[in-house]
Amino acid sequence: MSTIKVMVNGIPGNVARMVAGHILKDDRFEWIPYSLTGPEIQESESTVDNISVKLIQPDQRKSQIEKIKHTYGEFLSVDYTHPSAVNSNAEFYGLHGLPFVMGTTGGDRKKLEETVLSSAVAAVIAPNMAKQIVGFQAMMEYAADNFPDLFKDYSLEIKESHQRGKADTSGTAKAMVGYFNKLGVSFSADDIVRMRNPEDQKSQWGIPEQYLSGHGWHTYTLVSEDQTVRFEFTHNVNGREVYVQGTVDAILYLSEKVRAGAKGRMFTMIDVLQGA
């Protein structure tokens, strides 16, 4: 089986760098040492495991991507950029025939789906690439579909904590709101309590100091109207390795779909888990 060529966008961001580093060491892949980056990045180059990677600014990407395609042939793109770039990047991938894995959260998600479905490329898109958390979400979706209003009249508190540099509210937390709404709880994504201050993260949450720069802690608390019943769901992730592992599985899955001729199709991490 030939290697899968992959370009990781979002370097020098931490997750993008970790994904690129993993791909670099994995014989199943060939890493393309270029990366789309944002206008706020001043450097023209970065490094991944001491290997130079050329950073491509938005005004350069059209000309550069054609050169990359000419040099490397067909390849998959992985996107861990910035929430503000989600929709424009997806449009770019579609216009230039680049199947992609989108791990970046934020943006207009409905427009994102429409962009893929109206394009000639396939994509795996998920607000969370951690397979175990995606499995938990699938269980919540099952409960929401099969036991509507199970928690009617319960109050809900959702708290999430991520590293200071995360610009938007957790996509996982926002997705969970929809499930709780189906379960009868009145709650809005605007009500999510978001923590980004390292000192509060240490003192209030007890997050280990070595993971303040990279973590994802979530707690969902349900309390009955008379305060006699309490349910709490928690998933805490320290570091980013779990997201890297899920991203690799998504790349492998998308590669198979592209080889089979998939175009204009959007897949989720549920599809990846099921191998559907």
N, C-alpha and C positions, 0 to 999 in steps of 0.2 A: 504494500500500500504506500502510495506517495505521501510525502509530508504535506501538512496543511500550512499554507502560508498565512501569517497573521500580522496585521499592523495594529498596534495598541495606541489609541489616542487618549490624551489627557496627561501625558508625561510633561512636567516632572511631578504630577500629583502622586500621592502615596500608593493608592490602589493600582493605578495604571502602571506605576513602576514595578510593583510586586507581581502583577500579572505578566508583564514583559519579562521579568526575571525568571519566572516559572517556565514560560514558554521557551526561553533561551536554553534552559537545561533539559527540556523534554524532547526526546528524539522524534516524537510524532509531529512536531511543529518546526517550521522555519520562521524565525522572527524577522520582520522587516524593520530595520532601524531608523524609522521615521515616525513622527507623531504629530497629529494636529494638536495645536495648543491655542490658548486664548491670547487676546491682545494685551493682557496685563503682564504676560511673561516677556521679559526683556531679552533673555538669553536666546541665542540661535541654536545652541546645542545643549544636551544634557548627557548623562551617562546612566547605564544600567549594567551593574556588575562590571564596571570599568570598560564597558563598550560604549562608544559614542553613538548618540542618537540625534538626528537632525530634527529640530522643532520647526513646525510649519505654521506660520501666522495665517489668520483668516484671508488676508489679501493675496496670499501666495498659494493657497491650497489647490486651486483649479489647475494651474500650470504644473505644480509639483506632483499632483496625483497622477496626471497623465504620464509624466516621466517615470514614476514608480511603477505604474501598470506596464509600461513598455519594458522596464527592466526585469520585473518579477513575474509578470503575467497575472492571472487571476488570484485574488486573495480575499480573506475575510478581515473585517475591521471590528475592533472592540472599543467601545466608547465608555470612558470614565473621565469625562470632561467637567463641565459646569452646568448646573440646572438651566442657566440662561441660554445655553448653546444647544439644548436637546433638540428642539424642533428644526433649527437651521441645519444642524449636523445631519439629522435624518433626511431632510430634503436633499442635502448634498450627496449622501450615500445613494439615495434613489436615483438621482440624476446621473451619477457616474457608475452605476451598476456595481455597487459595493455591498454585498450582504453583510449584515452587522449584528453584533451582540451589544445591546444597550443596557449597561448597568447604572448609568447616570439617572438620578432621580430628578423630579421637578419637571418644569415645562408643561405644555398643554398636552395631556396624555391622550385625549380623544383625537386631537389633531395629529399626534404622533402615530396612532393606529391608522388613521385615514391616509396618512402619507405613505405608510408601508403598503397598505392594501391597494393603493392606486399606482404603485410603482412596479418595476420589473425585478425587484429584489426580495429576498426573504430575510427575516430578522427574528432574533430571540430578544424579547424585551421584558424586563422584570425590575421592579423597584427594590428587590432584594435577591441576591444571588446565592444566599446561604440555603442549601437544600433542606436542612432540617427545619428552618424557620418557614420556608415555603410549604413544607409538609404540614406544619402546625396551622398555617393559614388555610390549607385545603381542608383540614378538619373543622376549622371555624366556618368555612364556607358551607360544608356539609350540614353542620348544625343550623346555620342560618336558613338554609333552603328547606330543611326537614322539620325544624322546630320553631317556626316563626312565633314571635312574641314570647319566647321562653323566659326572657328577663324583663317583661313588661313591668313598668313602675319601679324598676331598679335604677339607681343613679350610677353613673360611670365616671371614673377618672382615668385618663391616659397620660402617663408621663414617659418622656423619652429623653435620653441623654446621649449626645455624640460629641466628638472632638470639636473644638472651637471653630475650626475651619469649615465645618459642614454648613453650607449657606441656607439650606431649606429645611423644612420640617420633614421628619422621617417618612419616606414613602410607604414603609411597612405600617407605621402607625396610622397613616391616613387610610390605607386599604382596610385596616381592621375596623375603622369607624363604620364602614358600609356593612360589615357583618353584624356588628352590634346593633345597628339601626334595624336590620331585618329581624333581629332577636327581640325587638320591641323597645330598645333603649333610645331615648331622644338625646342626640349628641352630635356636635359638629366638629369637623376637623380644626376649626378655629379655636376649639376649647382644649386642644392638646397642650399640655404643659411641656415646654421645650427647655432643656438645660444645656448651656454651652460654656458656662463659667467653670474653669478647672478647680478653683477653690471650693465652690459649692459642690462640685462633683465628688471631691474628696470627702468633705465634711458631712454632706447630707446623704450621699449615696454610698460612700465607701468604695468608690472605684479606685483600684490600685494605681498608684502614681505612674508606673511604667506604661499604663494603657490610656492615660488621659489624652494622648495625641492620636489614639486610634481605638475606638470602642463603639458599641451600640447596645445600650441598655434600655429595655422597655418593660413597663409594668402597666397592666390593665386591671383596675379594681372595680368590682361591682358590689353594691350594697343595696339590700332590700329597703323598701319604703319605711318599714318600722325599725330598721337598723339591727334586726336580729340575725340576718344572714349576710355573709360576706364571701365573695369569690375573688381570687386573685390569680392572674396569669402573668408569668414573668419569663422573658428570655434575654439573657445577658451575654453579649459577645465581647471578648477582649481580643484586641488585635484585628487583623484583616484576613488571616489565612483561610478562614471558612468561606469568604467571598471569592477568593482566588480559586479555590477548589471547585466551587459551583460554576465560576466563569469558564474554567477549562472544560467542564462537562457540557456547558452550553455551546462552546466552540465546536466540540466534537459532534454534538447533535446537529447543529446548523450545517456543518460540513456535509454530513450524510444527506440532509434535506436538499442542499444545493446540488450535490451529485445526482440526486434523483430528479432534479429539474424544478424544484420549488421556486416559484416567483410570485410576488405580490401576496405573500403570506406572512402573518405574524404569529409567532409561537411564544409560549410563556415557559417559565421554569416548571410549571406543572407538567407541560408536555415533555420537557426534558426528563423529569423524574419518572414519568410513565413510559418514556421511550416511544411515544405515540407518533 
